[in-house]
Structure formats: structure tokens, C-alpha cells
């Protein structure tokens, strides 16, 4: 496992996952996170846009004109995509979390087998 100097907050990790496969606008990110967590996480506007600003400043995401579905595009929406740097850090963080989950499973501290 590669050790990165940076780790991601929960909201940053979830936002990067939400845009890992395609660009999304703010509400699309919120919906993807909520669906992906089974409704356990609901990002509010302050958390969403504050975290996205930080991710942008760190070069982990960028705004793009590319809409995933041009027929459903709204010119008022801003779409965001993950950068190569963001994808690399997301993968490192997922690997780090996976190692922790495997350790927890070996110690029988989760409900999973």
C-alpha cells in the first residue's frame, strides 16, 4: 500500500467517489452520495461547496463544461470532474481504508463475516 502524505476527510472522499466515473453538478453529487451510502450521508450545501472549493484548490477536482447527458444539461449548472491527481489520492485512500476494514474483520469487530 502506498503511503500518501495527505488523507481525505469523509466528505472529500465521498465527493471524489461520486465524480470518479463521470462529471456531476452539485445536486448530482449530493444525490450520488446519498444513494451510495444508503441514505446514511446527506451532504449539506455548506459542506458540499466548502469541500469542493478545497478539493479544487488542491488540484483534485476541476470544473468542466462536459455534461454527462447533453440532453439533460442546464446552462446554469457547473459540472465537476476528478483530476488524475484526485484519482490517485482517492485510490490510495480507498486502499488505506480497505486495509483498516480487513483488520477490523480479522478482529471480529464488524457485522461482516
Helices and strands as residue ranges (DSSP letters): H 10-18, H 26-36, H 45-57, E 61-64, G 70-72, E 79-82, H 84-106
